[in-house]
Structure formats: C-alpha cells, structure tokens
Amino acid sequence: MRRVVEIIAVLVVSLILALALSGEHPRQTETKEAIVENGLADTGARNLVTSVYLGYRAFDTFGETIVLLVSVSGVIYFLSKGGKS
C-alpha cells in the first residue's frame, strides 16, 4: 500500500512539473538573443546548452570542479587518518 502511495505522489509531482515547465519562455532578453544568434560562432557547439555550459561558463565550471576536488580530497584525508592526530 505504501508503495502505491509513493508512486501516485511521484506521478502527481511529475504532472505538476510537466505542466509548469511546458511552453516557451515569455520574455525575450538581450542575453538570450545573443546566445541564440552567436552561440555556434562563439563556441563551435551546435547544441545551445552545451555552448553555454562549456563555452560561456567554462571558467566558472572549472572553478567549481577545483573546489569540489579540494573538498573531496580534504574529506578523504581526514577520514583516512581515522581520527588520530
């Protein structure tokens, strides 16, 4: 019975999200227009999502990757010591 309730809850949330996210974005912004017009020429990526992620935000993504790597390395270092000083 619990499994049925969980499945129904997931389906309801999925339906709400699908209805909320469907359709076109109502506003046209300068940034959106610039990316649509110049995305392929600026980055060489045919997919606009890829061009934004790897082309325009590459340095930001690289910075986030470095922070994540340092954080995980720190956690592994402290856990490998087993609480010993």
KEFIKOL-935733 format. One record per residue: residue in three letters; x, z, y of N, C-alpha, C in turn; residue number from 1. Coordinates in steps of 0.2 Angstrom, whole numbers, plus 5000, padded with zeros to 4 digits. Atoms other than C-alpha are relative to their C-alpha. Last residue first. Layout:
N
(site "Ala",(X,Z,Y),(X,Z,Y),(X,Z,Y),NUM);
...
This chain:
85
(site "Ser",(4996,5001,4994),(5231,5077,5067),(5007,4999,4999),85);
(site "Lys",(4994,4996,5000),(5221,5075,5051),(5003,4998,5007),84);
(site "Gly",(5001,4994,4996),(5203,5070,5052),(5006,5004,5001),83);
(site "Gly",(5003,4995,5004),(5205,5057,5038),(4999,5007,5003),82);
(site "Lys",(4996,4994,4999),(5218,5047,5047),(4997,5006,4996),81);
(site "Ser",(4995,5001,5005),(5210,5031,5041),(5004,5007,5000),80);
(site "Leu",(5003,4998,5006),(5194,5036,5051),(5005,5000,4994),79);
(site "Phe",(5001,4993,5000),(5204,5037,5067),(4996,5002,4993),78);
(site "Tyr",(4995,4996,5000),(5212,5020,5064),(4999,5007,5000),77);
(site "Ile",(4996,5000,5007),(5197,5011,5058),(5006,5005,5000),76);
(site "Val",(5004,4996,5005),(5187,5017,5073),(5004,5000,4994),75);
(site "Gly",(4999,4992,4999),(5201,5012,5085),(4996,5004,4995),74);
(site "Ser",(4993,4998,5002),(5202,4994,5077),(5001,5008,5001),73);
(site "Val",(5000,5000,5008),(5183,4992,5078),(5007,5003,4998),72);
(site "Ser",(5004,4995,5002),(5184,4996,5097),(5000,5001,4992),71);
(site "Val",(4997,4994,4999),(5199,4985,5100),(4996,5006,4998),70);
(site "Leu",(4994,5000,5005),(5191,4970,5091),(5004,5007,5001),69);
(site "Leu",(5003,4998,5007),(5174,4973,5100),(5006,5001,4995),68);
(site "Val",(5002,4994,5000),(5183,4973,5117),(4997,5003,4993),67);
(site "Ile",(4994,4995,5000),(5193,4958,5113),(4998,5007,5000),66);
(site "Thr",(4997,5000,5007),(5177,4949,5107),(5006,5004,5000),65);
(site "Glu",(5004,4996,5005),(5168,4953,5123),(5003,5001,4993),64);
(site "Gly",(5000,4993,4998),(5182,4946,5134),(4996,5005,4995),63);
(site "Phe",(4994,4998,5002),(5182,4930,5124),(5001,5007,5002),62);
(site "Thr",(5001,4999,5007),(5163,4929,5127),(5007,5002,4997),61);
(site "Asp",(5004,4994,5001),(5166,4931,5145),(4999,5002,4993),60);
(site "Phe",(4995,4995,4999),(5180,4918,5145),(4996,5007,5000),59);
(site "Ala",(4995,4999,5005),(5169,4906,5136),(5005,5006,5001),58);
(site "Arg",(4999,4993,5001),(5154,4908,5146),(5005,5001,4996),57);
(site "Tyr",(5001,4997,4994),(5152,4890,5154),(5002,5008,4999),56);
(site "Gly",(4997,5003,4994),(5159,4881,5139),(5000,5004,5006),55);
(site "Leu",(4993,5002,5001),(5156,4890,5123),(5004,4997,5006),54);
(site "Tyr",(4996,4994,5004),(5140,4899,5126),(5007,4999,5000),53);
(site "Val",(5000,4994,4996),(5133,4887,5140),(5004,5005,4996),52);
(site "Ser",(4996,5001,4994),(5138,4871,5131),(5000,5006,5004),51);
(site "Thr",(4993,4999,5001),(5132,4878,5114),(5005,4999,5006),50);
(site "Val",(4999,4993,5001),(5115,4881,5121),(5008,5001,4998),49);
(site "Leu",(4999,4996,4994),(5115,4864,5129),(5001,5007,4999),48);
(site "Asn",(5005,4995,5001),(5119,4855,5112),(5001,5004,5007),47);
(site "Arg",(5007,5003,4999),(5129,4839,5116),(4994,5005,5000),46);
(site "Ala",(5005,4998,5006),(5145,4849,5119),(4993,4996,5001),45);
(site "Gly",(4999,5004,5006),(5158,4840,5130),(4996,5001,4994),44);
(site "Thr",(4998,4997,5006),(5159,4854,5142),(5001,4996,4994),43);
(site "Asp",(4996,4994,4999),(5157,4848,5159),(5003,5002,4994),42);
(site "Ala",(4994,5003,4997),(5150,4830,5155),(5005,5006,5001),41);
(site "Leu",(4996,5005,5005),(5138,4836,5142),(5006,4998,5003),40);
(site "Gly",(4997,4996,5006),(5132,4851,5153),(5004,4996,4995),39);
(site "Asn",(4992,5001,5001),(5131,4841,5169),(5002,5004,4994),38);
(site "Glu",(4997,5006,4998),(5112,4837,5171),(5008,4999,4999),37);
(site "Val",(5003,5005,5003),(5104,4851,5161),(5004,4993,5002),36);
(site "Ile",(4998,5000,5007),(5117,4864,5166),(4997,4994,4997),35);
(site "Ala",(4992,5002,5000),(5115,4859,5185),(5002,5000,4993),34);
(site "Glu",(5000,5007,4999),(5095,4859,5183),(5008,4998,5000),33);
(site "Lys",(5003,5004,5006),(5095,4876,5175),(5001,4993,5001),32);
(site "Thr",(4995,5000,5006),(5107,4883,5188),(4997,4996,4994),31);
(site "Glu",(4994,5004,4998),(5097,4876,5203),(5004,5001,4994),30);
(site "Thr",(4995,4997,4996),(5081,4884,5196),(5006,4995,5000),29);
(site "Gln",(4994,5004,5000),(5065,4876,5189),(5005,5003,5005),28);
(site "Arg",(4996,5001,4994),(5052,4889,5185),(5005,4995,4999),27);
(site "Pro",(5004,5002,4994),(5038,4889,5173),(5004,4998,5006),26);
(site "His",(4998,4995,4995),(5049,4890,5157),(4996,4997,5006),25);
(site "Glu",(4995,5001,4995),(5040,4878,5145),(5001,5006,5005),24);
(site "Gly",(5001,5004,4993),(5029,4883,5131),(5006,5000,5004),23);
(site "Ser",(5002,5008,5001),(5029,4896,5117),(5000,4997,5007),22);
(site "Leu",(4994,5004,4999),(5038,4913,5119),(4999,4993,5000),21);
(site "Ala",(4997,4999,4994),(5023,4924,5121),(5006,4996,5002),20);
(site "Leu",(5004,5002,4995),(5013,4916,5107),(5003,5001,5007),19);
(site "Ala",(5001,5008,5000),(5027,4916,5095),(4996,4998,5006),18);
(site "Leu",(4994,5003,4997),(5031,4934,5100),(5000,4993,5000),17);
(site "Ile",(5000,4998,4993),(5013,4940,5097),(5007,4997,5003),16);
(site "Leu",(5006,5004,4997),(5012,4931,5080),(5001,5001,5008),15);
(site "Ser",(4997,5007,5000),(5029,4938,5074),(4995,4996,5004),14);
(site "Val",(4995,5000,4995),(5023,4956,5079),(5003,4993,5001),13);
(site "Val",(5003,5000,4993),(5007,4953,5070),(5005,5000,5005),12);
(site "Leu",(5004,5006,4999),(5016,4946,5054),(4997,5001,5007),11);
(site "Val",(4995,5005,4999),(5029,4961,5054),(4996,4993,5002),10);
(site "Ala",(4996,4998,4994),(5015,4974,5055),(5005,4994,5002),9);
(site "Ile",(5005,5001,4995),(5005,4965,5041),(5003,5001,5007),8);
(site "Ile",(5000,5007,5000),(5021,4965,5030),(4995,4998,5006),7);
(site "Glu",(4994,5002,4997),(5023,4984,5034),(5000,4992,5001),6);
(site "Val",(5001,4998,4993),(5005,4988,5030),(5006,4997,5004),5);
(site "Val",(5005,5005,4997),(5006,4978,5013),(5000,5002,5008),4);
(site "Arg",(4997,5006,4999),(5022,4988,5009),(4996,4995,5003),3);
(site "Arg",(4996,5000,4994),(5014,5004,5012),(5003,4994,5001),2);
(site "Met",(5004,5000,4994),(5000,5000,5000),(5004,5000,5006),1);
